[in-house]
Amino acid sequence: MGFPLTQADPTALGLDPGALARLCAMVERHIAEGRHPGAQLAVARHGKLALFRSFGQARVGADARAADDRTLWLLYSNTKVITAATLWKLVEDGALRFSDTIASHVPDFEKGGKGNITVIQLLTHQAGFPSAVVTPEAWEDHELLRRQVCDFALEWEPGSRVHYHPASAHWTAAVLIEAITGQDFRRVIRDRIIAPLGLGEELFVGLPAAEEPRAAGMYDPGPDGNYTPRMPENTSAHRAAGIPGGGGYATARAMAAFYQMLAQGGTLNGVRLFAPRTIEFVTRNFTGDQVDGYMGMPMHRGLGPHLRGTTETIRGLGSLAHPRTFGHGGVGSSYCWADPVSGVSFAFLSNARHENPFHEPRMDTLSNFVHTAILAD
């Protein structure tokens, strides 16, 4: 099976090549300034790939190598939407309802007052345990993983706040997937989401050892233009773990294809993965204009992605985005989104992790270049 998006001329897709050129020029400038060693981006529309480019170095130092179209980039929290999509499939299968409590499928999760937490609360970051931790010892010990998740302690009443859960909510989702299917969550994600879309060579939650040479490094940028490798991100154990809230790997075009599927109501290249009604439901705004306590702004949470909405600012999706645009980011390094009105999807992935004074304005500008490239809906 070939890649599910065929290449097309941007003009034929109703996209302004000048705006896309400005997008690429900004990425090149940031690399020249030492912001990150390398990056990759992709823009797609109406089931076709308008732009796919790799920039700079995938790795630096002793194992330096240039980025190319086969380079796989750490997704960080972009992984959350892929994990969430697996729960959507279980809902379509009838094995789960979004209104179900986690405890109804995972015995012992009710400990410590967690018995009434629903799947909706979990996926909208209202579960009440944002700081809970899964230890590296549990990455490959799934009985230990289940025990640690069931032992998560509440920090506030579930449903009373919106507060981003960086890792704990999606470790819980992984345990829920395993409880329902009886299989390793990474296998379920691959079999139910990645493989049917034809993305098996370019999207991984749990990176096989054979694919490790393709993985870009992940770095902290230094003031002198040097890069410090991040740990444990640059270890084999971390890559193989497939951390469900932050450990996936992909190419930018694979993420643009995944979001094309969402933009097209659940179908990609003739493969229907979800019903349109499912996509409409999971991309609703479940949290209104409530301020996310972690982000410091309204995030308009859906059941996986977040939405642009109509507030003054929004993270990553671009201030010029249509209100129905939805997507997710990867901490300090990446963002992926879809505009279901125009049919455009976008993915930007890089290999340096920045703080928000640079990252948020950078992503707003990059995303706005794509929005201004849309000549007509």
N, C-alpha and C positions, 0 to 999 in steps of 0.2 A: 504494500500500500504506500503510495506517495504521500507527501505532506498535504494536509487537507485544504490549504489555501494556495491557489495558483497565483503567480505573479501577474500584476497588471500595471499599466501606465497610470500614474496618479491622476492625470488630467481626465482620462477615460472614466475614472471613478468619482469625478467631481471634486477633486482636491487640488489646491493651489500649490504647484511645485515650488514657488518662491517661499511660501511659509514653511514648507518641509525643509528647504535648504537652510533657512534661518535656524530651524530646530537642530539640524546636524551641525551647523557652524557653532552653535552655543556649546554643544557637547565637546566638540574639538577644542574650543577655547578653554573649557574647564580642565580638560586633560593637559593642555599646554601650561595652565596655571598651577598644576600639581594638585588639583582637587581630588582626582582619583586616577589610578593607573589606566583603567579601561572601562568600557561601557558597551551596551548594545541596545538598540531600540527597534521597534517595529510599529507600523501603522497599517491597519486593514480596514476595508469597507466592503459591505455587501458580499461577504464571502471571498474576497480577493485581497492579496497582499500588495499594498501600495509602496511600502518602504520597509527594508530590512537591512540594517547596517551594524557592523562591529567596529569598535574604535580602540586604539591603544593596546595596552598589555593586559592579558588575563592574569598573569602572575609576574611578580618582580622578585629580584634576589637571585639565589642560587639556581632556582628552577624557572627562571624567567621564560615567558612565552607570549607571543602575540595573541590577541583575541581574534577569533575567527567565527564563522557562522555555526560551528559545532560546539563552541564554548558554552558551558552550562554555568549559570550564575546563581548564587545563593539568593533565594526569594525572601528570606526572613518572613514577615507576617503576610506577604502575599499568599503564603501557604494556607492561611486560615480559610480563604474562600474555597479552595480545593477540598479541604477537609469538610467544611460545611456542606459542600455539594454532595458529598457522600451521604450525609444525613438526609438531604433532600431526596436522594434516590431511595433510601429506606422508607421515607414517607410515601413515595409513589408506589413502592412495593406493598404497602399496607403493614409493614413491620413496625412502624413508628408513627406517632402523631406529633406535630409541633407542640401541641398542648400537653403532651405526656410529661410526667415528672421523670427526672433521671433515675430516681430511686425505684420507679416501677419496673425498670429494666436492669438496674445494677443494685442488687441487694447489698446492704450496708452503707450505701451512699447517704442514706437518711441520717447518719450519725451527725451529731453536733448541730441539729436544727436544719439540715439541708434537704429534708424529705419533700418539701413542696416546690423545689426549684424545677422549673419547666425547661424544655428545650428552647423555647423562645427566649426566656430570660438568659439562658446560657449563651446563646448566639448573639444576643444584643448587649452583652457585657453588663448585665444586671444581676449576676448570680451571687455576688457578695463575697468572693474570695480572690480578689485580683492579685494578691501577693503570694498565693500558695505556690509551692515549689515541688517539682518532681526531680529527684536526684539522678545523676548520670547512671547510677547502678540499676535504675529501673528502665533504662532505654531498651534493653534487650531481655529483661526479666518481666514478663507481662503480668505475672501474679503479683510481684512487688509493685508494679505500676498501678494495678487495680487497688491494692491496699493503700498506697500513698494517696491516690485520688479520693478514695472513700474517707481518708483521714483529714482531708482539707478542712481547715477551720474558718468559720465565717468571720468576716471583719465588719459587716453591717447586714441589716435585714435584706434578704433577697427581694429584688423588685423596687427597692426604695431609692436607688441611685443608678445612674449610668456612669460607669467607671471602667475604662479599658482594662481587660485582663490580658496581659502580654503573652502568657503561656498557659495558665492554669485552665481556662475554659476549654481550650482545644485538646489538652491532655484528657480532660473529662469526656470530650466528644470522641476521642480515640477509644477510651474504655467503653463508652456506650456502643460504638460500632462493633467492637469485639464481643461485647455481651450479646448483641443481637445476632451477629453472623457466626460466631464461634471461630473467626479467623483473625489473623494479624491485621490490624487496621491498614497497614501499608499495602498489603495484598488486596484488600477490598477497594482501596482508593484506586489502585492500578487497574484492577479488573472491571470496576464499575464506572470509572470516570475517564481515566487516562487512555486506556487501550481502545475503548469504543470510538473515541474521537480521532484515533490515528496519531496520537501524540507520544506513543511509547518510546520513541528514540530521543525525545527532546523535553520531557517533563517527568520528574521523579520525586516521589516522597519516600525517601529511603534510597540513597544512591548506591548501586552495586559497585563492588570493588573494581570491576572491569571498566567502569565509566569514570573512575576518579581522575585519570589524566585529563579529562575534558573540563574538570571543575576549575573555575576561576578561584583565586585566593580571595580572602576578605581582609581588609586592612583598615587601620586607623591612620588618617593623614597627619603628618607632622608639620610644624611651622617652617621647617627647613626643606620641605619638598620630599622628605623621606617618608616611607610607609612602614608601619609596624604591623606584623601579622596578628590578627585577632585569634584568641584561643577561648573556647575550644573549637571555634568555627572551622579552623584549618586542620582539624584532625579527621582521620578516617572514621573514628567512632561517631563523631558528630554528623558527618555526611551520611553514614549508614543509618543513623537513628531515625531519620525522617520525622523530626520533631513536628508534630501536627499543627502547631501554631507558628512555626518559624524555621523549619529545616528543609524545605523543598528546594529543588534545583531545576532550572529550565533555561531554554533560550527565550529571547524576547518574542520571536515569532510564535513559539508555542503558547505563550501567555496571551498574545494578541489573538490567536486562534481560539483559545478557551473563552476569551471575552467576546469574540465574534459569535460563538455559540450562544452566549447569554443575550447578546444584543439582538439575535435573530430568534428569540423566543424558545431556545432550547435545542436548536438544530444546527448542525455544521456539516457542510459537504454531503448533504443527503442523509446524514445520520441524525435521527431524533433521539437525543439523550433525555430531554425533559419535555413535559407538556408546557405549552405557553402559559397556562394558568399557574403552574408551579413557579415559573420565573417571575411572573407578575407579583405573586405573593411574597417571595423571598426578597424582592427588591423594593418592597414597600418601606416607608419610613415608620418604624415601630416606636421611635423614641422622640418624635416631634422635634422641638427646638430645645430640649433639655441639654444643658451643658454637660459634656463628658468631663468628669472630675480629673481625669488623667491628661486629657488633651487641652482642657481649658477653653473649649468652644463646643457648640452643638455639632454632633457628628451624624445625625439623621441615620441611625443604625437600621439596616436591614438584617436579614438572617444570614450573615456572612459578609457581604460588602456594605459600605456606607454610601449615602447619596449626596449629591450636590445640594439639593434643596434651594431655598431662596435667601438664606442668611448671607450677611455681608462677606464673610470669609468661609473657606472650607479647606481642609488639608488635601493637597495633592491632585485633586481632580481638575483644577483650573477655575479661577474665578469667573471666566467667561462660559463655563459649561452650561448646557441645558440643565434645568432643575432635575430631570430624571436620570442624568448621568450617574453611574455608580461604579465603585471599584474599591481598591485597597492598596495600601503601601507596605513597604518593607523598611524597617527602621533605618532612617538616615541614608538610604541608598537607592530606593526604587519606588515605582508606582505603576499600577496597571488599572485600566478602566474601560468602560464601554458607554457609548451614548446610544441608547436604543432608538432615539428619534432620527438621528442621521445615519445610523448603522455603522458608525466608526468605532474602532477599538484601538487602544494604544498601550504599549508596554515599554518602559524604560528600566533597565537593570544596570547596576554598576557594582564595583568591587571596593568601595571605600564607604565607611559609615560616618556620616556627618551629624553634627548637632543641628537643631532647627534654625538657628540664625542664618545658615546657608541653605539647608535642605528645603525648607518650606518655600522660600521665595524661588529657589531654583526650579522646584517641581511646578509651581504655579506658572512660571514663565514657559517651561517646556510644554506643559499641557495646553497653555493658551496658544502656543504656536500651532498645535494640532487643531484646536477649535477654530482658529482663524483661517486654517487651510480649507475648511468645509465651505464650499461655494454655494451649496443649496441643500436643504434637507429633502 
